[in-house]
Amino acid sequence: MKGAPWLVLAGTVAGLVGVLSFHTRPAQQAPLPASGVQGAGGRPGGAQTSPSARVTAGARNDGGSVRSALGPDVQFGYGVLDVKVTVSGTRITDISVPSLQTAEPTSQQLSEQAIPLLRSEALSAQGASIDAVSGATYTSAAYARSLQAALDRLHVK
């Protein structure tokens, strides 16, 4: 029992040295599986399309123009997404997420629940100034960022 205090001290010192010498490495990004939320034709691996190919225009029967633009891929804490917006004149008529890639099934499920709420709010607000969905803050921020970039390409407020 005489050596017990020395063993405790030696164990404490060894533990302290171990904790102080511990270094973490940044997590390696695993390839994200591609899956679309709305629409088809998501781009695999976050491939970028040229900006000129991202804006499309059409005409309505009543003479107004219908235009669409694809926002950039935006990486968020748990994956990558992009937003496609369709406008008629200056009014937003449709918003979709053609490409959603997440790192794990839980993030996929959470994003798939949040995106319809974000779409509804953006259509109501007629812009990207929307509140984040509780529990999906990163997804909400990425959605708003891609949406705003798509609206900027269409020169819509």
PyMOL commands that set and color helices and strands:
alter all, ss='L'
color gray80, all
select helices_A, chain A and resi 4-20+44-46+51-54+105-125+137-153
alter helices_A, ss='H'
color red, helices_A
select strands_A, chain A and resi 34-35+55-59+65-70+74-76+79-88+91-102
alter strands_A, ss='S'
color yellow, strands_A
deselect
rebuild
show_as cartoon
